Every structure is written in C-alpha cells, then in structure tokens.
C-alpha cells in the first residue's frame, strides 16, 4: 500500500529469474553417553533475483512519480525484497528440518550405508548456521571482548540484507546495576551503526538480527564480538567471493549452441553425445580479474599440486595502501566531521554523512572540514582522490568522529576474486607456466595495460574434482 492524497494504492510486481537456494548438510552431535548422533542442519538459505524486477504502481495521482522512483531504485528494492523474504523463510525452514530430523532417525543407518559414510566421518555440528572460523579482521573491523552476559545491545536489520546492525546500547541504571566499572566501560566501546559479523571467533553473517539477539541473550560470559563499521570508502569493501553453483540442462536434437574455451576433449565428447542428454554446469573455478589500477599488491609463494610434475604460484597475502588522512598530518583521532565540500553535516545522522562522503569521493578532489574537541576552529583537508584512509564512529550526540586511521585495500584484495590460496595462471594474458615466484613477480612489475590477472579458485577446483571424479 502507498500513501496517497486520494486514498490507498496498489503495486503489481513481476519477478524474472528469481531463485531460492536451500542448503542442508548432515552433521554429527555428541550424545550424553559419548556416542555420535547424525542430524540434518540448515547450512544456507538464499533468495536471489538474478534478472529483473518490474514494479508497476497504479491507482494514484502520484503513480508516475512512484514508477520513476521504482525504476531508479530497482536494485535497492530487489535486495530489500530478497533479504526480507529470506529472513521470513528462515524460521519455517528451521522448523521443517526439525521435522525431518524426527522422521529420519530410523533411516540414518540405511542412508549412511548407501553413501558409504560412517557417523564418525560426518562433520561436527556447527554452533549455528554458517559458523565458520573468522579470518583476521579487515581494516574496518575490530574484536571486542565483554565479561558480562546478556549484552544490552539494540539490534536492527540492515536495509539491503538481514545482518544485525547496532542501533543502540541500553545501559542499565548506575545505582541498581550489578555491572562493574570495567564492564560498563566495555559497553561504552560498542560502535553504534556497526554490524555484528562474528561471535566468539565464528562468523554470524548468515544469521538474522533476531537470531544474533538470541545469541547475545544466551551465551555465557566472556563473549567476543566482531564489529564491522560502515565506511564511505568503496576501497574498504571486499566484493563477496564467488560460490560454487551447479545446475542441469536437458538438450534435445539439434546443435547445443555452446562455445567452449580450452576444452578440446570435452568438445569431441559432445559431438558424439547421444540425445536426449542432460549436461551438468557449474561455476568455473577460473576467472579473469580486470584492474583499473596496478600493481595488484599481492604476496606470492610456490605451492605443489596433486600432479607431481606441476606446481602453482599462489597468493599468500596482500599489501595495503597507506592512509592519506594520517599522512596529511592535519587530522587527529576524535576530530569531528563538520562539513563536506563546504556543506555542513553536523545535523545529519551517521549513515547520511557516509552517503555525502561517498558522493564527494565520486568527483575528486573533495574537501572535508574537521574540528578538534572543545574548539570552534576547523581544519579543511583536500583529498585528491579516495580512499580517505579513515575509519569513523558515531557518538551519542549523533556526531561523526575520526575513530582511527586505517590502510586501504589493494586492487586485488578488494576485488573479492583474488584471495589467499588462489593460483595465478596468467598476467595480462601471458601464461606463467614454468615460472617461479620471482618470474611471476617480474611479469607483474613490467606489465602493460590493459591490466588483468587470470586466477584459479583451487578450493572450488578440488571440490569439483571430488564431486565428479
């Protein structure tokens, strides 16, 4: 329903290419008598609108305006609808798996026998959905430990996904609270408008804000939380890593209509393939990553493969870009942001100030005015380009302050397609076969545009080998 001067209105939506992906895996749970009990658990649930969403609003004097806005913000609307549906489905899916577990108890021995798997070989049950060990914190992330339980953190759902956003902290009354001064100080350090991405060293990115709130209420002390602060610099944002997806396609008579690259043996097999045929496709472990800036700032090492006659040069780490804000010598920690390009931002909330900074970074150079605590004087710093190299925080007065200076991510790390453990296959279209680390590094140092790396996801390659060997 939409608010109109002449009453309510309706919106008709059409979704193309929508998909629901539900992941369920078998795990083992330790019983009181020391034995293992197999069980099913929800490993992932994703709703994705891959192609397009058409939103048509009618029945109002303002239909034309709303339709234009819906077209402009269609990507935001797509993400919002997908994340909202995903969050509402989770409780139902968890209930479904509970029913399946009750039904499957007597069938587990037969199922494990058919799969040639023992209970002991099943993975240990996760603490919660997607509870994988966290990687070292990124520049905009920090780990905080709390010695009190039932943390009074007020959570909200982020607009474009289901993750838990810290909207406030409800501090108990000083006179009646049993918290020590140290515990109260721990709560003061919680960053507002930050996202909780980890609990006790494990990722909680797949949990809804409601599920994270339940964890905070039930976990015993001490509790370690990882907070990710929203930053204006796109250079701090790592694109999500590709996930392995497989799907089957049926082909009847006639040409397949496929163009294959570097797969001559597959091509010969397809030419003599009887019809009808079902082909299984998957995400390719190889990818070509293009860069606007060079070098990619990767650390390399040599790694042996399963083939004794071949080794790979793999990425072992990344170098970071220096903080321009720190190097300017004009900005200090706890300075307040008061204006961007001459426009005051003191009355704007944290997320709006971040939007203003992002907009300014899109058209460098840009100017940001800072003020020191207790001073009315301001310092204007001109940034020739992004990133700023600054991590901000929000205070109770809703001001935006410099929290710390951080190094920026390099081109390769930021892409999300180059990560620790992936193999380098080509540098700007030139093969690296037979080269050692020094040889590949020399190719990177002397590369000419257009810049790109061809890399192989070795984890995905190994998974495909196991699935279809």
C-alpha positions in Angstrom: 0.0 0.0 0.0 1.2 3.5 -0.8 0.1 6.7 0.9 -1.9 8.9 -1.5 -3.9 12.1 -1.1 -7.0 10.3 -2.5 -6.6 7.1 -0.5 -4.6 3.9 -0.9 -3.0 2.4 -3.9 -1.6 -1.0 -5.0 1.7 -2.1 -6.7 1.9 -5.0 -9.0 5.4 -6.7 -9.1 6.8 -9.2 -11.6 10.0 -11.0 -10.8 12.1 -12.7 -13.5 15.0 -15.1 -12.7 14.2 -15.4 -9.1 15.6 -18.4 -7.2 15.6 -19.9 -3.8 18.7 -21.9 -2.7 18.4 -24.1 0.4 21.5 -25.8 1.7 21.1 -28.7 4.2 24.1 -30.8 5.4 24.5 -33.9 7.6 26.4 -33.4 10.8 27.2 -35.3 14.0 26.1 -34.4 17.5 27.8 -35.7 20.7 25.3 -37.6 22.9 25.4 -37.9 26.7 26.7 -41.5 26.5 29.7 -40.5 24.4 28.2 -41.7 21.1 27.6 -39.6 17.9 24.1 -38.9 16.6 23.7 -37.9 12.9 21.5 -34.9 12.2 20.4 -32.5 9.5 21.2 -28.8 9.8 20.4 -25.8 7.6 23.7 -24.6 6.2 22.4 -21.8 4.0 19.3 -20.2 2.6 19.5 -17.6 -0.2 16.9 -15.8 -2.2 18.2 -14.1 -5.3 16.6 -12.1 -8.0 19.0 -12.6 -10.9 17.4 -10.9 -13.8 14.9 -8.1 -13.2 12.1 -6.9 -11.1 9.3 -4.8 -12.6 7.3 -2.8 -10.1 4.2 -1.0 -11.5 2.3 1.3 -9.2 -1.3 2.4 -10.1 -4.4 3.9 -8.6 -2.9 7.2 -7.5 -2.3 10.8 -8.7 1.4 10.2 -8.0 1.7 6.8 -9.9 4.1 8.3 -12.5 6.4 9.7 -9.8 6.4 6.4 -7.9 7.1 4.4 -11.0 10.1 6.6 -11.9 11.5 6.2 -8.4 10.9 2.4 -8.5 12.8 2.2 -11.8 15.7 4.3 -10.4 16.0 2.3 -7.2 15.1 -1.1 -8.6 18.4 -2.7 -7.4 17.8 -1.4 -3.9 14.2 -2.7 -4.0 15.4 -6.1 -5.3 17.9 -6.5 -2.5 15.3 -5.4 0.1 12.7 -7.8 -1.1 15.1 -10.7 -1.3 16.6 -10.2 2.1 13.1 -9.7 3.7 11.8 -12.9 2.2 14.9 -14.7 3.2 14.6 -13.6 6.8 10.9 -14.6 7.0 11.6 -18.0 5.5 14.4 -19.0 7.9 12.1 -19.8 10.8 9.9 -22.0 8.6 12.9 -23.8 7.1 14.4 -24.5 10.6 11.0 -25.9 11.7 11.0 -28.1 8.5 14.5 -29.5 9.3 13.4 -30.3 12.8 10.5 -32.4 11.5 12.9 -34.1 9.0 15.3 -35.0 11.8 12.5 -36.6 13.8 11.4 -38.6 10.7 14.9 -39.7 9.7 16.1 -41.2 13.0 15.3 -44.8 11.9 16.6 -44.3 8.4 20.1 -43.0 9.2 21.8 -46.4 9.3 20.5 -47.3 5.8 21.3 -43.8 4.4 24.8 -43.8 5.7 25.4 -47.3 4.3 24.2 -46.3 0.9 26.6 -43.3 1.0 29.5 -45.4 2.3 29.9 -43.0 5.1 30.2 -43.6 8.9 28.8 -41.3 11.6 32.4 -40.6 12.7 33.2 -39.2 9.3 30.4 -36.6 9.3 31.5 -33.0 10.2 31.0 -31.9 13.7 27.7 -29.9 14.2 28.2 -26.2 13.9 27.4 -23.8 16.7 24.9 -22.1 14.4 24.2 -21.7 10.7 27.3 -20.6 8.8 29.5 -20.7 12.0 32.9 -20.8 10.2 36.1 -19.5 11.8 36.7 -15.8 11.1 39.7 -14.6 9.1 41.9 -11.9 10.6 39.9 -8.6 10.9 39.8 -6.2 8.0 40.8 -2.5 8.4 37.2 -1.5 9.2 36.6 -4.4 11.7 37.5 -4.8 15.4 37.1 -7.5 18.0 35.8 -6.6 21.5 35.6 -8.8 24.5 32.8 -8.5 27.1 33.0 -10.0 30.6 29.2 -9.6 31.2 26.4 -11.7 29.7 23.0 -10.8 28.2 24.6 -7.8 26.5 22.1 -4.8 26.2 22.7 -4.2 22.5 19.7 -3.0 20.5 19.8 -4.5 17.0 18.1 -3.6 13.8 18.1 -5.3 10.3 20.3 -3.6 7.7 18.3 -2.3 4.7 19.8 -4.4 2.0 20.5 -7.6 3.9 19.5 -9.4 7.1 22.6 -8.8 9.1 22.4 -7.3 12.6 23.1 -3.6 12.9 23.8 -2.0 16.2 21.3 0.8 16.6 21.8 1.5 20.3 23.1 0.3 23.7 20.7 0.2 26.6 22.9 0.9 29.6 21.4 -0.3 33.0 20.8 2.2 35.8 24.0 3.0 37.5 22.5 2.7 41.0 20.7 -0.6 40.6 23.1 -2.3 38.1 25.4 -5.1 39.2 27.9 -4.2 36.4 31.4 -3.3 37.5 33.1 -0.1 36.2 35.2 -2.3 33.8 32.1 -4.0 32.4 30.4 -0.6 31.9 33.5 0.7 30.1 33.3 -2.4 27.8 29.7 -1.4 26.8 30.8 2.2 26.1 33.2 0.9 23.5 30.4 -0.7 21.4 30.4 1.2 18.0 27.0 2.5 17.0 25.8 1.9 13.4 28.2 -1.0 13.1 27.3 -4.5 12.0 28.0 -7.6 14.1 29.8 -10.1 11.8 31.3 -12.5 14.3 30.7 -14.1 17.7 33.4 -15.9 19.7 35.6 -16.2 16.7 32.9 -17.6 14.4 31.0 -15.9 11.6 27.4 -14.9 12.2 26.9 -13.3 8.7 24.2 -15.9 7.8 22.1 -15.2 10.9 19.3 -12.7 11.1 19.3 -9.8 13.6 16.7 -11.7 15.6 19.0 -14.8 15.8 22.0 -12.7 16.8 19.9 -11.1 19.5 19.1 -14.5 20.9 22.8 -15.4 20.9 23.6 -12.3 22.9 21.0 -13.2 25.5 22.0 -16.8 25.9 25.8 -17.0 25.5 27.7 -17.1 28.8 30.5 -14.6 29.5 33.1 -13.8 28.3 31.8 -13.0 24.8 33.9 -11.8 21.9 32.1 -9.8 19.2 33.5 -8.6 15.9 32.0 -5.3 14.7 32.3 -4.0 11.1 31.9 -0.3 10.8 30.3 1.2 7.7 32.8 3.3 5.8 32.4 5.7 2.9 35.4 4.3 1.0 34.5 1.7 -1.6 38.1 0.6 -1.4 37.4 -0.9 2.1 34.6 -3.0 0.7 35.6 -6.5 -0.5 33.2 -7.9 -3.1 31.7 -11.3 -2.0 33.6 -14.4 -3.0 32.0 -16.5 -5.7 30.1 -19.5 -4.6 30.0 -22.9 -6.3 26.7 -23.5 -8.0 25.7 -26.5 -10.2 22.7 -27.0 -12.4 21.4 -29.5 -15.0 20.2 -28.6 -18.5 18.4 -31.0 -20.9 19.2 -30.9 -24.6 17.2 -32.5 -27.4 18.0 -32.9 -31.1 19.9 -30.2 -32.8 23.1 -28.2 -32.1 24.0 -27.5 -28.5 24.8 -23.9 -29.2 27.8 -23.9 -26.9 31.2 -22.2 -27.4 33.9 -23.9 -25.4 37.2 -22.4 -24.4 40.3 -24.5 -23.9 38.3 -27.8 -23.6 39.1 -29.8 -26.8 38.5 -33.2 -25.2 35.0 -32.1 -24.0 34.2 -30.8 -27.5 35.0 -34.2 -29.0 32.8 -35.9 -26.4 29.8 -33.6 -27.1 30.0 -34.2 -30.8 29.2 -37.9 -30.3 26.8 -37.5 -27.4 23.5 -39.3 -27.9 20.3 -37.3 -27.4 18.4 -36.5 -25.4 21.2 -35.6 -23.0 21.5 -33.8 -19.6 24.6 -31.7 -19.1 25.7 -30.5 -15.7 27.1 -27.0 -15.5 28.9 -25.3 -12.6 30.6 -22.1 -11.7 34.0 -22.0 -13.3 37.0 -22.1 -10.9 38.9 -19.9 -13.3 38.3 -16.2 -13.7 39.8 -13.2 -15.4 40.0 -10.2 -13.0 40.4 -6.7 -14.6 42.1 -3.8 -12.7 41.9 -0.1 -13.2 44.9 0.4 -11.0 48.2 -1.5 -11.0 50.1 -3.3 -9.4 47.5 -5.6 -7.7 49.5 -5.7 -4.4 49.7 -9.4 -3.9 52.2 -11.6 -1.9 53.2 -14.8 -3.8 54.6 -18.2 -3.0 55.1 -21.5 -4.7 52.8 -24.4 -4.0 52.9 -28.0 -5.2 49.8 -29.6 -6.7 48.4 -33.1 -6.8 50.3 -33.5 -10.1 53.9 -34.1 -9.1 55.0 -32.6 -12.4 53.3 -29.2 -11.8 53.4 -26.5 -9.2 51.5 -23.2 -8.9 52.4 -19.7 -7.9 49.7 -18.8 -5.3 48.6 -15.7 -3.5 49.6 -15.9 0.2 48.6 -12.3 1.3 48.1 -8.7 0.3 49.8 -5.4 0.7 47.8 -2.3 1.9 47.7 1.3 0.7 48.9 4.0 3.2 46.3 6.2 4.9 46.1 9.6 3.2 44.3 11.0 6.3 47.1 10.1 8.6 49.9 11.2 6.2 48.3 14.6 5.9 49.3 15.4 9.5 46.2 17.7 9.7 43.8 15.2 11.2 43.8 13.6 14.7 41.8 10.8 16.3 38.4 12.1 17.8 38.3 15.0 15.3 34.7 15.7 14.3 33.5 15.9 10.6 31.7 19.3 10.3 31.4 19.9 6.5 32.0 18.2 3.2 32.7 20.4 0.2 31.5 23.4 2.2 28.2 21.9 3.2 27.6 21.4 6.9 26.9 17.8 8.0 26.7 18.4 11.8 22.9 17.9 11.8 23.0 14.7 9.7 22.9 11.1 11.1 25.9 8.8 10.6 24.6 6.9 7.6 23.7 10.2 5.8 27.2 11.6 6.4 28.7 8.4 4.9 26.4 8.9 1.9 27.6 12.5 1.5 31.3 11.4 1.7 30.7 8.7 -0.9 29.1 11.2 -3.2 32.0 13.6 -2.8 34.5 10.8 -3.5 32.9 10.1 -6.8 34.0 13.6 -8.0 37.5 14.2 -6.6 39.2 16.3 -5.4 36.9 16.9 -2.4 37.2 18.9 0.8 36.4 17.8 4.3 36.3 20.1 7.3 37.3 18.7 10.8 37.1 20.3 14.2 39.0 19.4 17.4 37.2 18.7 20.6 36.4 21.8 22.5 37.4 24.1 19.6 35.3 26.1 17.2 38.1 26.4 14.7 38.0 24.0 11.7 40.7 22.4 9.5 40.0 21.9 5.8 41.7 18.9 4.3 41.7 18.4 0.5 41.6 14.8 -0.7 42.9 14.5 -4.3 41.1 11.1 -4.6 39.8 8.3 -2.5 40.2 6.4 -0.2 40.5 8.7 2.8 42.2 6.1 5.0 39.9 7.0 7.9 37.5 4.9 10.0 34.7 6.9 11.5 32.5 6.4 14.6 29.2 7.8 15.8 28.6 9.2 19.2 25.5 9.7 21.4 25.2 13.3 20.1 25.0 11.7 16.6 28.2 13.4 15.5 30.7 11.7 13.3 34.2 11.4 14.6 37.6 10.0 13.5 37.9 6.7 15.1 41.3 5.6 13.7 43.4 5.7 10.6 43.5 2.5 8.5 45.4 1.3 5.5 43.3 0.8 2.3 42.8 -2.4 0.5 44.8 -3.0 -2.7 43.1 -3.7 -6.1 43.4 -7.5 -5.9 42.1 -7.9 -2.3 39.2 -5.5 -2.9 38.1 -7.4 -6.0 37.0 -10.5 -3.9 38.1 -12.7 -6.8 41.7 -12.9 -5.8 42.2 -14.3 -2.3 44.7 -16.3 -0.3 45.4 -19.7 -1.8 44.2 -18.9 -5.4 46.7 -19.8 -8.2 48.0 -17.3 -10.8 47.5 -18.6 -14.3 48.2 -15.5 -16.4 49.4 -12.0 -16.0 47.8 -9.6 -18.6 47.1 -12.5 -20.9 50.6 -14.1 -20.7 50.9 -17.6 -19.3 53.0 -18.2 -16.2 53.6 -21.9 -16.7 57.0 -23.0 -15.5 57.8 -19.7 -13.8 58.8 -19.4 -10.2 57.7 -16.6 -7.8 60.4 -14.2 -9.0 59.4 -14.8 -12.6 55.7 -14.1 -11.9 56.6 -11.0 -9.8 58.7 -9.7 -12.7 55.8 -10.1 -15.1 53.6 -8.1 -12.7 56.3 -5.3 -12.3 56.7 -4.9 -16.1 53.1 -5.5 -17.2 51.4 -3.1 -19.7 47.7 -2.2 -19.8 45.0 -3.4 -20.1 45.7 -4.9 -16.7 44.2 -8.3 -15.6 45.0 -11.5 -13.8 43.7 -14.9 -14.7 43.3 -16.9 -11.4 42.1 -20.3 -10.4 40.0 -21.0 -7.3 41.9 -24.1 -6.0 39.2 -24.9 -3.4 36.5 -24.8 -6.0 38.6 -26.9 -8.3 39.2 -29.5 -5.6 35.5 -29.6 -4.7 34.5 -30.2 -8.3 37.1 -33.0 -8.6 35.6 -34.7 -5.6 32.0 -34.3 -6.7 32.5 -35.6 -10.3 35.6 -37.8 -10.1 
